[in-house]
Amino acid sequence: MKKTVSVLLCLILLLTSGCTGGKAPGGPSLNRYQAEFLSLFDTVTVIVGYSDSEESFKALAEKTRSLLEEYHKLYDIYNTYEGINNIKTINDNAGIAPVEVDRRIIDLLKLAKQQYAATGGAVNVAFGAVLKIWHDYRTAGLDDPESAQLPPMELLAEASQHTNIEDMIIDEAACTVYLKDPAMSLDVGAVAK
């Protein structure tokens, strides 16, 4: 997935810069530049592009990073951000109330439902309850490797009872998302990245 993000960003930058391999027709020679950061999506992001100056590349790379940061905040399941209803907000309101969200979340969740259908359920953003258990056990194992252990199967089996994607109610007109099952949670990492 990390490689895919890097390759896609590289292609976007190449296409939007009008690069033709180092020299724009009738224009200045273009140089290759690279920017890298780890702060978004828990993934190393590498932006590679061609520009006539380092300053113009840095400006474009910063625009790209800023746009990715917006998406990171919208799709985050761990943190809240002032003035933003994100995936964590939806999860926190499971079984309580619909949450009004940015249209980009609606679009992502609609895509996620399509991916669920296309993969026969193999891609399921409603699997958050199960993934949270794995995350918690992994984090505990990293903090204390001597005591690392796998989650108990019965705990995972119980959480798997709360992964019905049909319990994710999307109201496009109101731009809301509601999780009917109070024990359900979303994890959109597989689709969002």
BALOBA-1460 file (C-alpha; in Angstrom, 3 decimals):
// residues 193
<rec num="1" residu="m" x="0.000" y="0.000" z="0.000"/>
<rec num="2" residu="k" x="2.834" y="2.394" z="0.870"/>
<rec num="3" residu="k" x="4.443" y="1.794" z="-2.504"/>
<rec num="4" residu="t" x="1.120" y="2.372" z="-4.225"/>
<rec num="5" residu="v" x="0.669" y="5.754" z="-2.527"/>
<rec num="6" residu="s" x="4.196" y="6.779" z="-3.481"/>
<rec num="7" residu="v" x="3.801" y="5.672" z="-7.087"/>
<rec num="8" residu="l" x="0.434" y="7.404" z="-7.449"/>
<rec num="9" residu="l" x="1.770" y="10.658" z="-6.044"/>
<rec num="10" residu="c" x="4.751" y="10.462" z="-8.356"/>
<rec num="11" residu="l" x="2.513" y="9.932" z="-11.364"/>
<rec num="12" residu="i" x="0.230" y="12.792" z="-10.355"/>
<rec num="13" residu="l" x="3.150" y="15.154" z="-9.998"/>
<rec num="14" residu="l" x="4.652" y="14.075" z="-13.292"/>
<rec num="15" residu="l" x="1.370" y="14.493" z="-15.123"/>
<rec num="16" residu="t" x="0.504" y="17.826" z="-13.554"/>
<rec num="17" residu="s" x="3.959" y="19.258" z="-14.111"/>
<rec num="18" residu="g" x="3.863" y="18.549" z="-17.824"/>
<rec num="19" residu="c" x="7.214" y="16.795" z="-17.547"/>
<rec num="20" residu="t" x="8.590" y="15.211" z="-20.694"/>
<rec num="21" residu="g" x="11.687" y="13.600" z="-19.256"/>
<rec num="22" residu="g" x="13.845" y="16.439" z="-18.017"/>
<rec num="23" residu="k" x="13.235" y="19.250" z="-20.475"/>
<rec num="24" residu="a" x="9.930" y="20.870" z="-21.299"/>
<rec num="25" residu="p" x="9.522" y="21.469" z="-25.043"/>
<rec num="26" residu="g" x="10.944" y="24.910" z="-25.705"/>
<rec num="27" residu="g" x="11.362" y="25.475" z="-21.985"/>
<rec num="28" residu="p" x="13.864" y="25.142" z="-19.170"/>
<rec num="29" residu="s" x="15.493" y="21.915" z="-18.155"/>
<rec num="30" residu="l" x="13.625" y="20.191" z="-15.346"/>
<rec num="31" residu="n" x="15.324" y="18.701" z="-12.313"/>
<rec num="32" residu="r" x="14.161" y="15.766" z="-10.206"/>
<rec num="33" residu="y" x="13.231" y="16.513" z="-6.593"/>
<rec num="34" residu="q" x="11.892" y="14.422" z="-3.752"/>
<rec num="35" residu="a" x="10.028" y="15.128" z="-0.536"/>
<rec num="36" residu="e" x="9.261" y="12.575" z="2.161"/>
<rec num="37" residu="f" x="7.201" y="12.608" z="5.341"/>
<rec num="38" residu="l" x="5.752" y="10.115" z="7.831"/>
<rec num="39" residu="s" x="3.158" y="12.162" z="9.667"/>
<rec num="40" residu="l" x="0.083" y="11.106" z="7.662"/>
<rec num="41" residu="f" x="-1.836" y="7.810" z="7.445"/>
<rec num="42" residu="d" x="0.852" y="6.079" z="9.536"/>
<rec num="43" residu="t" x="2.650" y="5.646" z="6.224"/>
<rec num="44" residu="v" x="5.827" y="6.926" z="4.667"/>
<rec num="45" residu="t" x="4.810" y="9.243" z="1.850"/>
<rec num="46" residu="v" x="7.329" y="10.020" z="-0.871"/>
<rec num="47" residu="i" x="6.629" y="12.713" z="-3.422"/>
<rec num="48" residu="v" x="8.866" y="12.663" z="-6.483"/>
<rec num="49" residu="g" x="8.530" y="15.229" z="-9.224"/>
<rec num="50" residu="y" x="10.296" y="17.337" z="-11.798"/>
<rec num="51" residu="s" x="10.460" y="21.098" z="-11.728"/>
<rec num="52" residu="d" x="12.530" y="23.972" z="-13.024"/>
<rec num="53" residu="s" x="13.427" y="24.949" z="-9.440"/>
<rec num="54" residu="e" x="13.568" y="23.454" z="-5.985"/>
<rec num="55" residu="e" x="11.335" y="26.252" z="-4.698"/>
<rec num="56" residu="s" x="8.519" y="25.479" z="-7.151"/>
<rec num="57" residu="f" x="8.788" y="21.754" z="-6.370"/>
<rec num="58" residu="k" x="8.657" y="22.449" z="-2.624"/>
<rec num="59" residu="a" x="5.535" y="24.595" z="-3.127"/>
<rec num="60" residu="l" x="3.814" y="21.805" z="-5.064"/>
<rec num="61" residu="a" x="4.941" y="19.168" z="-2.562"/>
<rec num="62" residu="e" x="3.576" y="21.291" z="0.297"/>
<rec num="63" residu="k" x="0.218" y="21.658" z="-1.496"/>
<rec num="64" residu="t" x="0.128" y="17.888" z="-1.906"/>
<rec num="65" residu="r" x="1.032" y="17.314" z="1.749"/>
<rec num="66" residu="s" x="-1.645" y="19.803" z="2.859"/>
<rec num="67" residu="l" x="-4.296" y="18.052" z="0.785"/>
<rec num="68" residu="l" x="-3.262" y="14.654" z="2.150"/>
<rec num="69" residu="e" x="-3.380" y="16.104" z="5.679"/>
<rec num="70" residu="e" x="-7.028" y="17.093" z="5.115"/>
<rec num="71" residu="y" x="-7.852" y="13.530" z="4.132"/>
<rec num="72" residu="h" x="-5.808" y="12.154" z="7.022"/>
<rec num="73" residu="k" x="-7.875" y="14.182" z="9.492"/>
<rec num="74" residu="l" x="-11.164" y="13.194" z="7.858"/>
<rec num="75" residu="y" x="-10.376" y="9.473" z="7.838"/>
<rec num="76" residu="d" x="-8.597" y="9.308" z="11.224"/>
<rec num="77" residu="i" x="-10.032" y="6.769" z="13.674"/>
<rec num="78" residu="y" x="-7.807" y="7.672" z="16.626"/>
<rec num="79" residu="n" x="-7.911" y="11.462" z="16.982"/>
<rec num="80" residu="t" x="-10.449" y="14.258" z="17.020"/>
<rec num="81" residu="y" x="-9.818" y="17.625" z="15.379"/>
<rec num="82" residu="e" x="-11.519" y="20.879" z="16.192"/>
<rec num="83" residu="g" x="-14.301" y="21.659" z="13.741"/>
<rec num="84" residu="i" x="-14.064" y="18.292" z="11.942"/>
<rec num="85" residu="n" x="-16.445" y="15.365" z="12.170"/>
<rec num="86" residu="n" x="-14.291" y="12.454" z="11.061"/>
<rec num="87" residu="i" x="-14.424" y="8.655" z="11.112"/>
<rec num="88" residu="k" x="-13.637" y="8.698" z="14.848"/>
<rec num="89" residu="t" x="-16.657" y="10.961" z="15.377"/>
<rec num="90" residu="i" x="-18.829" y="8.443" z="13.531"/>
<rec num="91" residu="n" x="-17.431" y="5.582" z="15.627"/>
<rec num="92" residu="d" x="-17.934" y="7.533" z="18.866"/>
<rec num="93" residu="n" x="-21.605" y="8.006" z="17.943"/>
<rec num="94" residu="a" x="-22.315" y="4.388" z="16.965"/>
<rec num="95" residu="g" x="-25.820" y="3.468" z="18.082"/>
<rec num="96" residu="i" x="-26.404" y="7.031" z="19.308"/>
<rec num="97" residu="a" x="-27.018" y="9.398" z="16.416"/>
<rec num="98" residu="p" x="-26.204" y="10.111" z="12.770"/>
<rec num="99" residu="v" x="-23.144" y="12.315" z="12.263"/>
<rec num="100" residu="e" x="-23.012" y="15.057" z="9.661"/>
<rec num="101" residu="v" x="-19.752" y="14.697" z="7.749"/>
<rec num="102" residu="d" x="-17.771" y="16.159" z="4.882"/>
<rec num="103" residu="r" x="-18.898" y="14.931" z="1.465"/>
<rec num="104" residu="r" x="-15.495" y="13.285" z="0.986"/>
<rec num="105" residu="i" x="-16.315" y="10.867" z="3.813"/>
<rec num="106" residu="i" x="-19.640" y="10.018" z="2.173"/>
<rec num="107" residu="d" x="-17.844" y="9.393" z="-1.126"/>
<rec num="108" residu="l" x="-15.218" y="7.200" z="0.556"/>
<rec num="109" residu="l" x="-17.832" y="5.135" z="2.395"/>
<rec num="110" residu="k" x="-19.846" y="4.652" z="-0.790"/>
<rec num="111" residu="l" x="-16.660" y="3.455" z="-2.494"/>
<rec num="112" residu="a" x="-16.030" y="1.167" z="0.484"/>
<rec num="113" residu="k" x="-19.474" y="-0.417" z="0.043"/>
<rec num="114" residu="q" x="-18.705" y="-0.969" z="-3.645"/>
<rec num="115" residu="q" x="-15.365" y="-2.568" z="-2.729"/>
<rec num="116" residu="y" x="-17.129" y="-4.766" z="-0.188"/>
<rec num="117" residu="a" x="-19.487" y="-6.026" z="-2.899"/>
<rec num="118" residu="a" x="-16.734" y="-6.375" z="-5.520"/>
<rec num="119" residu="t" x="-14.510" y="-8.430" z="-3.181"/>
<rec num="120" residu="g" x="-17.253" y="-10.631" z="-1.754"/>
<rec num="121" residu="g" x="-16.792" y="-8.987" z="1.645"/>
<rec num="122" residu="a" x="-12.991" y="-9.307" z="1.764"/>
<rec num="123" residu="v" x="-12.658" y="-5.510" z="2.021"/>
<rec num="124" residu="n" x="-14.882" y="-4.436" z="4.907"/>
<rec num="125" residu="v" x="-14.511" y="-1.005" z="6.512"/>
<rec num="126" residu="a" x="-16.997" y="-2.150" z="9.171"/>
<rec num="127" residu="f" x="-14.329" y="-4.493" z="10.579"/>
<rec num="128" residu="g" x="-13.106" y="-1.806" z="12.980"/>
<rec num="129" residu="a" x="-14.137" y="-3.651" z="16.160"/>
<rec num="130" residu="v" x="-11.900" y="-6.600" z="15.227"/>
<rec num="131" residu="l" x="-9.030" y="-4.453" z="13.986"/>
<rec num="132" residu="k" x="-9.086" y="-2.403" z="17.198"/>
<rec num="133" residu="i" x="-8.416" y="-5.557" z="19.213"/>
<rec num="134" residu="w" x="-5.470" y="-6.453" z="16.986"/>
<rec num="135" residu="h" x="-4.202" y="-2.865" z="17.238"/>
<rec num="136" residu="d" x="-4.423" y="-2.874" z="21.034"/>
<rec num="137" residu="y" x="-2.615" y="-6.208" z="21.365"/>
<rec num="138" residu="r" x="0.065" y="-5.147" z="18.871"/>
<rec num="139" residu="t" x="0.636" y="-1.870" z="20.721"/>
<rec num="140" residu="a" x="0.851" y="-3.693" z="24.063"/>
<rec num="141" residu="g" x="3.342" y="-6.129" z="22.526"/>
<rec num="142" residu="l" x="5.508" y="-3.330" z="21.201"/>
<rec num="143" residu="d" x="5.437" y="-1.601" z="24.590"/>
<rec num="144" residu="d" x="6.326" y="-4.827" z="26.416"/>
<rec num="145" residu="p" x="7.728" y="-7.442" z="24.002"/>
<rec num="146" residu="e" x="8.276" y="-9.988" z="26.789"/>
<rec num="147" residu="s" x="4.531" y="-10.082" z="27.457"/>
<rec num="148" residu="a" x="3.372" y="-9.915" z="23.813"/>
<rec num="149" residu="q" x="0.502" y="-12.208" z="22.957"/>
<rec num="150" residu="l" x="-2.150" y="-12.819" z="20.339"/>
<rec num="151" residu="p" x="-5.709" y="-11.721" z="21.063"/>
<rec num="152" residu="p" x="-7.986" y="-14.511" z="22.326"/>
<rec num="153" residu="m" x="-10.127" y="-16.057" z="19.582"/>
<rec num="154" residu="e" x="-13.299" y="-15.632" z="21.639"/>
<rec num="155" residu="l" x="-12.669" y="-11.872" z="21.886"/>
<rec num="156" residu="l" x="-12.142" y="-11.652" z="18.121"/>
<rec num="157" residu="a" x="-15.217" y="-13.813" z="17.467"/>
<rec num="158" residu="e" x="-17.363" y="-11.543" z="19.641"/>
<rec num="159" residu="a" x="-16.091" y="-8.424" z="17.859"/>
<rec num="160" residu="s" x="-16.732" y="-10.043" z="14.479"/>
<rec num="161" residu="q" x="-20.456" y="-10.074" z="15.330"/>
<rec num="162" residu="h" x="-20.388" y="-6.257" z="14.914"/>
<rec num="163" residu="t" x="-19.055" y="-5.985" z="11.359"/>
<rec num="164" residu="n" x="-22.210" y="-5.891" z="9.231"/>
<rec num="165" residu="i" x="-21.578" y="-3.196" z="6.636"/>
<rec num="166" residu="e" x="-25.361" y="-2.887" z="6.155"/>
<rec num="167" residu="d" x="-25.472" y="-1.372" z="9.661"/>
<rec num="168" residu="m" x="-23.615" y="1.633" z="8.219"/>
<rec num="169" residu="i" x="-26.411" y="3.967" z="7.121"/>
<rec num="170" residu="i" x="-25.372" y="6.690" z="4.676"/>
<rec num="171" residu="d" x="-27.866" y="9.514" z="4.122"/>
<rec num="172" residu="e" x="-26.505" y="11.354" z="1.094"/>
<rec num="173" residu="a" x="-29.149" y="14.097" z="1.187"/>
<rec num="174" residu="a" x="-28.392" y="14.980" z="4.819"/>
<rec num="175" residu="c" x="-24.680" y="14.101" z="4.411"/>
<rec num="176" residu="t" x="-24.782" y="11.906" z="7.509"/>
<rec num="177" residu="v" x="-23.458" y="8.515" z="8.527"/>
<rec num="178" residu="y" x="-25.037" y="6.404" z="11.255"/>
<rec num="179" residu="l" x="-23.807" y="3.101" z="12.667"/>
<rec num="180" residu="k" x="-26.888" y="1.206" z="13.897"/>
<rec num="181" residu="d" x="-24.860" y="-1.253" z="15.976"/>
<rec num="182" residu="p" x="-23.433" y="0.501" z="19.078"/>
<rec num="183" residu="a" x="-20.495" y="-1.953" z="19.173"/>
<rec num="184" residu="m" x="-19.604" y="-1.360" z="15.528"/>
<rec num="185" residu="s" x="-16.741" y="0.823" z="14.351"/>
<rec num="186" residu="l" x="-15.224" y="1.769" z="11.033"/>
<rec num="187" residu="d" x="-11.613" y="1.407" z="9.964"/>
<rec num="188" residu="v" x="-11.150" y="2.828" z="6.469"/>
<rec num="189" residu="g" x="-7.388" y="2.370" z="6.125"/>
<rec num="190" residu="a" x="-7.610" y="-0.260" z="3.380"/>
<rec num="191" residu="v" x="-9.779" y="2.000" z="1.213"/>
<rec num="192" residu="a" x="-8.622" y="5.481" z="2.234"/>
<rec num="193" residu="k" x="-4.942" y="4.986" z="1.493"/>
